[in-house]
């Protein structure tokens, strides 16, 4: 049976709003994307977890009510440019927001709007930031790969040691040259 919705996540360059395709995100940046019914996801999610080695889950609600007194501090932290030593895997259960991802050549930002039913994986070592949109609400499931403590650890770009971390160097080795072209092919409308 088919449990994926086929739709195009909205992704575009911030500097000129030109669209970015899913295939470009995957092939040139290492970002994986699925669209799954967030109201009936267990079979689809278990299949993906098994295939990719995702072993644990937790949920977070990014809103003033969900984060309480920590809301402003956490949203500021999420929006600071950072990377992780492990993939960042988010399944959007409700609401919406966006990830800004830095191309490996560090010349461009690509914005990826996420909303209910989107499952996105940002590879380890990729610089990015996250924020809510004007609705200021997003409920997400965080998934973690096997053997990784389910703890969110941001490694900020402004820390000189971040660039030399193994995850960053592996990411650059895999994707550094492939994204140096000026633009991806336009998405099909």
Buried (B, 14 or more C-beta within 10 A) or exposed (E): EEBBEEEEBBBBBEEEEEBBBBEBBEBBBBBBBBBBEBEEBEEBBEBBBEEBEBBEBEEBBBBEEBBEEEBEEBBEBBEEBBBBBBBBBBBBBBBBBBBBBBBBBEEBBBBBBBBBBBBBBBBBBBBBBBBBBEEBBBBBBBBBBEEBEEEBEBBEBEEEEBBEBEBBEBBBEEBBEBBEEEEBEEBEE
